[in-house]
């Protein structure tokens, strides 16, 4: 299973939100580019970057930082947040991002998201953030009324590079991932599934790596706060995930 260390950006700095709440933000001293380099030096092959400002308002103020990460760090960048039109997607791809994540736009404009995936096969990920099984939109602030499995099945005919599902209620809590949710997704879709939310220990990562359902396993897991606050070291996280060394 691949490990995706996370860098969440707000105002150009590394932050983490607790359960998606912008009022419960923790700001870290790490420079985002230096942090990405540190992940690469440890052997990570990917980094998962989210522009929280763009996700909330549509204003991609952190795009230069994402471009700097892609240019400086020898790893593959998966990035999203506020990707709601061709221009924002193309800007990230042109900046060196390997895989662009679409979330709100995929829920509100599924035909556009599927067309984007058709035009960039394997380079667009479907990012769905959920409370329970309901998909949330606009930086986790609003419910969509859509069930995550129902929506995934409706979209999976397009060649998305991955399905990223974040359980908002567990995100940043260290409470452990929702294994039942990810087992259901593995059984319900053919897309590669990446888990996000709740990882706080190496045991949590090992449980995700061992999860099998429908004859499939998870492609990856995203870890953020646990790395920044020292609950898991990056070396231990990579070992627990069983990730191959990065480039």
Buried (B, 14 or more C-beta within 10 A) or exposed (E): BBBBBBBBBBEEBBBBBBBBEBEEBBEBEBBBBEBBBBBBEBBBBBBBBBBBBBBBEBEBBBBEBBBBBBEBBEBBBBBBBBBBBEEBBBBBBEBBBBBBBBBBBBBBBBEBBBBBBEBBEEBBBBBBBBBBBBBBBBBBEEEBEBBBBEBBBEBBEBBBBBBBBBBBBBBBBBBBBBBEBBBBBBEBBEBBBBBBBBBBBBEBBBBBBEBEBEEBBBBBBBBBBBBBBEBBEBEBBBBBBEBEEBE
